[in-house]
Amino acid sequence: MTSINHVIPFQIGNNAVRGNIVRLKTVVSEILKRHKYPTNVESLFADTLSITACLGSRMKHEGVFTIQAKGTGDVHTLFSDITSDGSLRGYVGLISGFSNIESNLNYLMGSGHVSFTLDQGKHTKRYQGIVSLEETSMSKTTELYFNNSEQLETKFMTFNNFDIEKNNKKNLFSAGLIMLQKMPVKNSFDDESNEEIWQNSLNFLSTLGKEEFLSVNITSEEILYRLFNELKITVYDEIIIRDQCRCSEKKIKFAIRNLSKKELKEIVDENGNVKVVCEFCKTERIFPS
């Protein structure tokens, strides 16, 4: 039985196409509950968390995968990261008095860029790819990144329940996606075969509806077999995703100790204490200065 927060890798047609299905229930809902963003921002953030889980689940060594968007619009920051053990977190930075009701990424963030960063410490060189904010959604932006920077034809189909009435959400996953990538080939014969499998995969994926994908009554494996069984699909073991922040009292104490007297004076309250609220998990901690 699969968990309610997972990524499941798969491949189609003898690895002509590879992909992931991501379905997140409590992880996304709990992260968003702590932040209380407007519905349109929740939808954008939910898709970003799903994409982060999808791409970060590929890490081969201990490390962190990060998506960070910076823009000139009413949403100025969009940040999420995931560790190699599946701990997901994130936050959105909004201007003061935010009232934008748009769902289009361009209208929310304006001009800017999105960076995709993989840091696996001593094992590998830190990698960062950057793409401009010119698409209407995070899924389209991520497709652009893969198509341009990685030279891999990629398709993301994202879903979330943040435009659905609350009383209808009980039997739905909060968010998720299916990602498909066309794998490179070595000769023209394989290329023709792979192109056919790729196009068929895209056509089958386009038949997937939102309610079907988000329903807790259908397993991820069932969705994949319904869509791609004709193309010989192989489904691998699930990767469990967790709602877990990496903030700690020890890290904060260390940061406070390294402040200058002037900096410390600027942040202490009338009782001489320093109040620190984590941007990610909203945990509040109070320290004597």
N, C-alpha and C positions, 0 to 999 in steps of 0.2 A: 504493500500500500504506500502510495506516495505521500509526502508531507504537503502541508498547505502553503509552503513557501519554498519554491524550488526552481532550479534550472535543469533541463534535461537535454543533453546533446543528442544529435542524430545525424545520419547521413543517408543520402538517396542515390540510387543507381550506381552502386559500386564506387561511392565517393565522388561522383560527378558534381554533386551538390552536398554541402554540409550545412548544418543549422543548429539552432537552439530554440526550445520552447521555454518561456519564462512565465510562471504563474505565482503571484504573490498575494496573499490574503491579509494576514495580520501584520506582516512586516510593514507594508505600505500604509495601512490604515492607522497603525500606532504611531509611525513617524509623523504622518500628517495631522493626527489628532493633537499632538503636542504643539504644533505651530499655528493652527487656526488661520490658514491662508484663505483668500477668496476662492470660489469654486474653479474659476478659470486658471488660477495659479496652481491649485491642487492638481488639476488635470495635466498641466505642463510638467509639474514636479514628479507626478506618478509615472509618466512616460520616461522621464529622465532616470528615475530610480530603476525602472525595468531594464533600460538600455545598459545602465551601469552594471547591474547584476549579470546581464547577458554577456557582456564583453569581459568583465572581471573574472567570470567563472573559468576563463581559459588559462589563468596563471599556472605555470608549471612549478614555480618556486614560491617561497614565502615573500609576500610583498603587498603592495597597494595599487589598485587601479583607480584613476580619478577622471571624472568629467567636470570641467569648469568652464562656464560661459560668462563672459563679461560684456555688457552692453551699455549704450547711452540712454536707454529707455526707462520706463517706469519700473521694470524689473531690471536691476543693474547687475545682479549676480545670481547664478544658478550653479550649485555645487553639489556633487555627490561622489562618494568613494566607497570602495569595497575592499576588504582584505582577502588574502588567499584562503582564509578559513570561513569566508562567507558572511562576514559582519558588514552590514550595509548601513550607511547614514547619509545625511545631506541637509541642506537648507537653501532657502531662497532669500535674496536681498531685495527689498522693495523700497521705493522712495517714500518719504513721509507723506501721509495723506493719500496713499494709493487708492485709485478709484477706477482704474482701467478695466473694462469688461471684455476686452478682446481675447480671443484664444489663439490668434495667429502669432507665432514666435516673433516675427519682424515687428509687429505692432506693439508687442510687449517689451522687447529688448532693444529695438533700434539697431544701430550699427555696432559692430564689435566682432568678437571671435569666440570660438569654442576650442578648448584644448583637451586632448586625450593623452593622459600620462600614465605610463606603466613604470613603476619603481619596484624592482625585485632585489634591492640592496646589493650585497656583495656578489650575488650570483650572475647578474647580467648588467649591461650598461642601461642607465635610465633612458627611457624612450618617451618622446613627446611629439605628437602630431597636432597641427593647428589648422582649422578651417574657418572661413569667415561666416558671420551670421547673415546669410542671404536666403535661406529657405524658410518655409512657413511653419515648420515643426522640428522638434529634436530628432524625430525618426528620419526625416528628409535630410537634415543636416548631417547625421551620422552616415547615411547612405553616400552623401557627397564626399565625406571624408574617405570612406573605403574606396569609392570609385576613382577618386583622384590620387590620394596618397598611397593607398595599398594596391591599386590596380586590380581590385577584386569587385566584380559585379555583385552588389549586395542589396537585399530587400528586407526592410523592417515593416511589419504590420503590428501596430501597438493598439492596446485596448485598455480602458479603465472605466470605473463605474461612477465617476464624480459628477456626471451630469444626469444621474439616475436618482429618483426619489429615495429617501433614506429607508422607508419601510419596505422597499423592494430589493435591498442590498444583502439581506441575510444569506441568501443562497448563491451569492456571487463572489468571485475573487475580486480583490480591489483593483488589480492591474496586472498587465503581462504583455507578452509579445511572442511573435514567431519571427525569427531571423533566418534568411536563406542566403547562402553565398555560393556562387559558381566557382568551382575549383579550377586552377590552371591545368592545362594539358600539354603533352609533349609532341603530339603529331596531329595532322589535319584530320585523320580519320576519327580520332578520339574527340577532336574539337566539334565535329559535326554531330556526333552522338551526344556529347555533353550539352551542346546548345539545345538540342531537342528535349533532353531531360530538364534543363533549366527552364525553358519556356513552359513545359508541361507543369513543372513545380509551381511557377508563378500563377498559371491559370487555375490550378487546384487551390492554391492559397487564397486567391481572390474570391472563392466561394464561401469562405469562412465568415460567419456572422458574429457580431459582438456578443449576443446573448449566449450563443453556443460556446464561444471561447471562455467567457467569464463564469459559466455555470459550474457550481461545485459538484453537480451530479454527473459530470462527464470527466473522466481522468485525462491527463495530458497525453498518455499513451493512446487512448481511444481517439482523441482529436487527430493525432499524427497518423494513425492507421487509416482513419476515415479519409484524410486528405491525400495521403501519399502511398497507400498500399500498392496501387497499380505500378508504381515506379520502383518497387523493391526497397523499402525503407528499413534501416537498422537503427534501433533505439538503444541508447546507452544508459548507464546508471545515473540517477538524479544527484544533483549537488544541492545541499540544503542551504538556504539563505536565512540569515538572522538579523533582527533589529538590535544592533549593539553599537554603542558609541565607544570611542577610545579615550575619552577624557578621563582624568584621574586627579585626585587630590595632590598626589606627589608631583605631577607635572605642573599644576597651577602654583604650588608652593615654590617650586624651582623658579618659575617665571617671575613671581612676586619678589623673590630674593634678588633677582638680577635687575630690578628696577632702580633707577637713581632716586635720591631723596626727593628731587623735584617731581619726578613722575609719580612717585608714591603719594606725595602730598595732594596731587591732582585727583586721585581716585579714591582716597579714604573718605568715609562718611563722618558724621558728627561725633560718632562714638570711637573713631579711630580704627574702624574695620574696613576691610576691602571685600566688597560683594562681587562675586564672579558668576555669571550665568553662561553656561555652555551654549554656543550658537546652534549646535546640532541637537542635543537631547533636552535642552532647557533646564538641566539640573542646576540649582542655585546653591552656591557654597559661600560661606562667610569666613574670612580669616582676619585675625588681629594683625595690625600692621607692625 
